[in-house]
C-alpha cells in the first residue's frame, strides 16, 4: 500500500510543530496534523492544547543538567526562528531561580549553568531584595539569576512561528484533530474528526496530555496527566510600567513553590501578571476527563492558594481583576520527555512535558525528528536516553 506521506506528526503544539519543522528541513513528504485554537473554549468538545497562552518562563538555569541542556539549545535558536518566521515570541526579561541559601536547588542549578557556559549571578538575601524590590521573598533565600538568554516566551506565537517555517520548508499542515491511528497494509493510517484518512510510512505522536487517548497507539504511554490552575492578575498600564524590570521568577521554598511571570500584554490588549503552582495534584485519568478539564477555569481552591501567595510575594500589586485558567502537565517515570518507538516500527511517541518543556520544545522536537529520519537518537550529550515506557 502506497503511503500519502513519509512522516506524519500528530499534534501541532510546541513539540509537534517543532518536530515537523525539523523533519521538513531534511526531507519531503512531511505532514503535521492538529487543530487550530478553538474560538469558544467552554463550548469546545474536541481536543485542546496547553500553548493557548501568552506566557511561559524560559531559562537555562535548572538543577537538572539535561533539562538545562534542552533549554539552552532551544534558546540558542530563538533568534533564528523569529527571523525565519517574522514572528517575535521571546522577551529577554531574565529569570531568577530562588531557593533556600546553599540548598541543593541552588548548588545544582549553579553547577548545571556553569557546565553549559551560561553566565549567572548568585544573589544573596540582601542583594536579592535590592535587585528586586517589588518582591517580598521568603527569608533565608538566595537566587541564581540568569540575565541573558532568559525571560519569557509566548507559546501561542512560538507554535505559529514553527508552523510557518514548517510550511515554508514544504510540510503539509492539516488543521484537524486525529481520532485514531492504526496499521493497514504495512503503513500507518491516521483518521481525523473531519472524516479524512491519511497514511504514512511512520507516525510520530506528539499530542501532549492527549497522548493518553484511546485508539492512538498499539500500547498506551505510561504517563500521568494532571490538571493545573493558573491565576492571572490584570494590572493597568501604569503598574505594568512600574514592574517593567521584573524578571520571570521561580521560587522553591517552604510554603512557596511557584513560578511567576511579569505583566504581559495578552490578545485582549490588557496586561496580566501570571502565577502557577498547584499545592497538590489533580489527576486526569482519561481523555474525556482532560477535555472536560480544559473547559473549566481550573480549581477555586488553587485560585485562593495562589492569590494568598501573590499578596505576600508582590505586596504592591494592585490588580484590576483576577481570573484563572486550566492547564495540564504530563509526567513520565523518567521525569524526561519520552522520545522513542512503540512495539511497532511504524509508530513513535514524543510526549511528556513535565510542566517545563515549553522553553525547550524546539530541541525536543529536533530529537523527535531525528528519531524518525535516522531511526534513532544518536549521542546528543544527554545523560538520559529519553526511552519511552508503556503500560
C-alpha positions in Angstrom: 0.0 0.0 0.0 1.5 3.4 -1.1 1.6 6.0 1.7 0.4 9.6 1.3 3.4 10.9 3.3 6.7 9.7 4.6 6.1 11.1 8.0 3.0 12.4 9.8 3.4 14.3 13.1 0.2 14.0 15.1 -0.1 17.1 17.3 0.5 20.7 16.3 1.6 22.0 19.7 5.0 23.3 20.7 6.9 19.9 20.3 4.9 18.7 17.4 5.2 21.8 15.3 9.0 21.9 16.1 9.4 18.2 15.0 7.5 18.9 11.7 9.8 21.9 11.0 13.0 19.9 11.6 11.7 17.0 9.5 10.6 19.2 6.6 14.1 20.8 6.5 15.6 17.3 5.9 13.1 15.6 3.6 9.9 16.0 1.6 6.7 14.1 2.4 6.1 15.6 5.8 2.6 16.4 7.3 1.6 17.7 10.7 -2.0 17.3 11.9 -3.6 19.3 14.7 -6.5 21.7 15.1 -6.4 25.4 15.5 -7.2 27.0 18.8 -10.9 26.9 19.5 -12.8 30.2 19.4 -15.0 29.2 22.3 -13.1 27.2 24.8 -16.0 26.4 27.1 -18.2 25.1 24.3 -15.4 23.2 22.5 -15.9 19.4 22.6 -12.6 18.5 20.8 -9.0 18.3 22.0 -7.1 21.2 23.5 -3.5 22.3 23.8 -1.6 24.0 26.7 0.0 26.5 24.4 -3.1 28.7 24.2 -1.4 31.3 26.3 1.0 34.3 26.1 3.4 33.5 28.9 5.9 30.7 29.7 9.2 31.1 31.5 12.3 30.4 29.5 15.7 29.9 31.1 18.7 27.6 31.1 19.0 27.7 34.9 17.8 24.4 36.2 19.0 22.0 38.8 18.9 19.1 36.3 21.6 19.4 33.6 19.6 17.5 30.9 16.7 19.9 31.2 19.1 22.8 31.3 20.8 21.5 28.1 17.4 21.0 26.3 16.5 24.6 27.2 19.9 26.0 26.3 19.9 24.5 22.8 16.4 25.7 22.1 17.0 29.2 23.4 20.1 29.4 21.1 17.7 29.0 18.1 15.1 31.6 19.2 16.6 34.4 17.1 16.7 32.1 14.0 13.1 31.1 14.5 11.9 34.7 14.9 13.9 35.8 11.8 12.7 32.9 9.6 9.0 33.2 10.6 8.8 37.0 11.0 7.1 36.4 14.4 8.5 37.7 17.7 7.7 35.4 20.6 10.6 35.9 23.0 11.2 38.6 25.6 14.6 38.7 27.4 13.5 39.7 30.8 15.9 37.5 32.8 14.9 34.7 35.2 15.5 34.5 39.0 15.6 31.0 40.5 15.1 31.4 44.2 15.6 28.8 46.9 16.9 28.5 50.5 20.6 29.5 50.7 23.1 26.8 49.9 20.3 24.3 49.2 20.6 21.5 46.7 18.5 23.6 44.3 20.9 26.4 44.4 24.1 24.3 44.2 22.9 22.0 41.4 21.4 24.9 39.4 24.7 26.8 39.6 26.7 23.7 38.6 24.4 23.0 35.6 24.6 26.5 34.3 28.4 26.6 34.7 28.8 23.3 32.8 27.0 24.8 29.9 28.9 28.1 29.9 25.8 30.1 30.9 26.5 33.3 32.8 24.6 33.7 36.1 24.7 35.8 39.2 24.4 34.4 42.7 22.4 36.9 44.7 22.4 36.6 48.5 19.4 37.6 50.5 20.4 41.3 50.7 21.3 41.5 47.0 18.1 39.8 46.1 16.0 42.3 47.9 17.9 45.2 46.5 17.7 43.9 42.9 14.0 43.1 43.0 12.3 45.5 45.4 8.8 44.6 44.1 9.2 41.1 45.6 8.8 40.1 49.3 10.7 36.8 49.1 10.9 34.3 51.9 13.7 34.9 54.4 16.9 32.9 54.2 16.8 32.6 50.4 19.3 33.4 47.6 18.9 33.4 43.9 20.7 32.1 40.8 19.9 34.9 38.4 20.2 34.5 34.6 20.2 37.8 32.8 20.9 36.9 29.2 19.0 34.1 27.3 16.2 34.0 29.8 12.8 35.7 30.4 9.5 34.5 28.8 8.0 33.4 25.5 4.6 33.4 24.0 3.8 29.7 23.4 1.0 30.6 21.1 3.2 32.7 18.9 6.0 30.1 19.0 3.7 27.5 17.6 2.6 29.8 14.9 6.2 30.6 14.0 7.2 26.9 13.9 4.2 26.1 11.7 5.1 28.9 9.2 8.7 27.6 8.9 7.5 24.0 8.5 5.1 25.0 5.7 7.7 27.1 4.0 10.0 24.1 4.1 7.4 22.0 2.3 5.4 20.4 5.2 1.6 19.9 4.8 -0.3 21.4 7.7 -3.7 19.7 8.3 -5.9 21.7 10.7 -7.9 18.8 12.1 -7.9 16.5 15.2 -6.8 12.9 15.0 -9.2 10.4 16.4 -7.4 7.1 15.6 -4.0 5.7 14.4 -3.7 2.2 13.1 -1.7 -0.1 10.8 -3.1 -1.2 7.5 -1.3 -2.7 4.5 2.1 -2.1 6.0 1.7 1.6 6.6 0.4 3.8 9.4 -3.1 5.2 8.9 -4.4 8.3 10.6 -8.1 9.2 10.9 -9.4 12.6 11.8 -12.5 14.1 13.3 -13.2 15.7 9.9 -13.6 12.3 8.3 -10.3 12.3 6.5 -7.9 9.4 6.3 -4.1 9.8 5.7 -1.3 7.3 5.5 2.4 7.5 6.2 5.5 5.3 6.4 5.9 6.5 10.0 3.8 8.4 12.5 5.1 10.5 15.5 2.5 11.0 18.2 3.2 14.4 19.8 -0.2 15.1 21.3 0.8 16.3 24.8 -1.5 15.1 27.5 -3.9 13.8 24.9 -1.4 11.2 24.0 -3.2 9.0 26.7 -6.2 8.9 24.4 -7.6 5.5 23.2 -7.1 4.3 19.6 -3.8 6.2 19.1 -1.1 3.6 19.8 -0.6 -0.1 19.9 0.5 0.4 23.6 -0.7 3.2 25.9 2.0 5.5 27.1 2.8 5.1 30.8 2.3 8.7 31.7 0.2 10.6 34.2 -1.6 13.8 33.3 -2.5 16.4 35.9 -4.7 19.4 35.8 -3.1 22.7 36.7 -4.7 26.0 37.6 -3.0 29.3 36.7 -4.1 32.7 38.1 -3.9 35.9 36.0 -3.8 39.3 37.8 -4.9 42.2 35.5 -2.9 45.4 36.0 -3.2 48.8 34.4 -0.5 50.3 32.1 0.9 52.3 34.9 1.5 49.3 37.1 2.8 47.3 34.2 5.4 50.1 33.6 6.2 50.1 37.4 7.0 46.4 37.1 8.9 46.7 33.8 12.2 45.5 35.3 10.5 42.4 36.9 12.1 39.1 35.8 10.5 35.7 35.4 10.6 34.1 38.8 10.8 30.6 40.2 10.6 30.0 43.9 11.3 26.6 45.5 11.0 27.4 49.2 8.9 26.1 52.2 5.2 27.2 51.7 6.1 28.9 48.4 6.6 26.7 45.4 5.6 28.7 42.4 6.5 30.3 39.1 5.6 33.9 38.3 5.8 36.0 35.1 5.9 39.7 34.9 2.9 41.6 33.4 2.5 40.6 29.8 0.1 42.0 27.2 -2.5 39.5 26.1 -4.6 39.4 22.9 -7.3 41.4 24.7 -4.6 44.2 24.9 -4.7 44.0 28.7 -1.7 43.3 31.0 -1.7 40.2 33.2 0.8 39.0 35.8 0.6 35.2 35.8 1.3 32.8 38.6 1.2 29.0 38.8 2.0 26.3 41.4 -0.7 23.9 42.5 -0.3 22.8 46.1 -1.4 19.3 45.2 -2.0 17.0 42.2 -5.3 16.7 40.3 -5.1 13.5 38.3 -6.9 13.3 34.9 -7.3 9.6 34.1 -8.9 9.7 30.6 -9.1 11.8 27.5 -12.7 12.6 28.4 -11.5 13.9 31.8 -8.9 16.1 30.0 -11.4 17.6 27.6 -13.8 18.4 30.4 -11.0 19.9 32.5 -9.9 22.3 29.7 -13.5 23.7 29.5 -13.3 24.8 33.1 -11.5 27.8 34.8 -9.5 25.5 37.0 -10.0 24.8 40.7 -11.2 27.6 43.1 -9.1 26.2 45.9 -5.9 26.6 43.9 -7.0 30.1 42.9 -7.3 31.0 46.6 -3.9 29.5 47.3 -2.2 31.4 44.5 -3.9 34.7 45.4 -2.6 34.4 49.0 0.9 33.8 47.7 0.8 36.8 45.4 -0.5 39.1 48.1 2.5 38.0 50.2 5.1 37.9 47.3 4.1 41.1 45.4 2.6 43.3 48.2 2.4 46.4 46.0 0.3 44.7 43.3 -3.0 46.4 42.7 -4.9 44.1 40.4 -8.0 45.3 38.5 -9.3 41.8 38.3 -8.2 38.2 39.0 -9.1 35.3 36.6 -8.0 31.7 36.3 -7.4 29.2 33.5 -7.0 25.5 33.2 -3.8 23.9 32.0 -2.3 20.4 32.2 1.1 18.8 32.7 2.2 15.3 31.7 4.6 13.3 34.0 6.7 10.3 32.9 8.5 7.8 35.1 11.9 9.0 33.9 10.9 12.7 34.6 12.1 13.5 31.0 10.2 13.6 27.7 9.5 10.2 26.1 11.1 10.1 22.6 11.1 6.6 21.0 9.3 3.9 19.2 6.4 1.7 20.4 6.3 -2.0 19.8 5.7 -1.2 16.1 8.4 0.4 13.9 5.6 2.5 12.3 4.7 4.4 15.5 6.8 6.6 17.7 6.0 9.0 20.6 7.2 12.5 21.5 5.4 13.4 24.7 5.8 14.1 28.5 6.3 17.8 29.1 6.8 17.6 32.9 5.4 21.2 33.0 8.7 22.6 32.0 9.2 21.9 28.3 7.8 24.9 26.5 11.1 26.7 26.6 12.8 23.5 25.4 10.3 22.5 22.7 12.5 23.2 19.7 15.2 20.9 20.9 12.8 18.2 22.0 11.1 18.5 18.5 14.5 18.2 16.8 15.2 15.0 18.7 11.8 13.6 17.6 12.6 14.5 14.0 16.0 12.8 14.3 14.3 9.6 15.7 12.0 9.4 12.6 14.6 10.5 10.0 17.5 8.4 11.2 15.7 5.7 13.1 17.3 6.5 16.4 18.6 9.4 18.6 22.4 9.4 18.4 24.7 10.6 21.1 23.4 14.1 21.9 25.3 14.8 25.2 22.4 13.9 27.4 22.6 11.6 30.4 19.1 10.2 29.7 18.2 8.2 26.7 14.5 9.5 26.6 13.3 5.9 26.3 9.5 5.8 26.4 7.6 3.4 28.7 4.2 1.8 28.0 1.5 0.2 30.0 
